[in-house]
């Protein structure tokens, strides 16, 4: 969130992993100027999910964009495989160049504080 917010405050646009300087845990697959970067560990797959990137950015608007997602690869406690956690990014109702982040999870039992990200 900090890397994304720093980029947003300068460019007033959402940046993909490449342009904000993020590299996911595990084995990485690089994206390109239209997005698509991901990384994989034994338990999770992480992905740069926003679509519509042009030259590594997408416009910051009031429409929420799913910017970062995690999918479980295996069953973890009460969470079945393929459960999904993601963070959306949208233009904040506050100052220009600020974003609002919202974290959503399909399995709060495993990550009870995930929904607090960005708040």
Buried (B, 14 or more C-beta within 10 A) or exposed (E): BEEBBEBBEEBBBBBBBBBBEBEBEBEBEEBEEBBBBBBBEEEBBBBBBBEEBEEBBBEBEEEBBBBBBBBBBEEBEEBEEEBEBBBBBBBBEEEEBBBBBBBBBBBBEBBEEBBEBBE
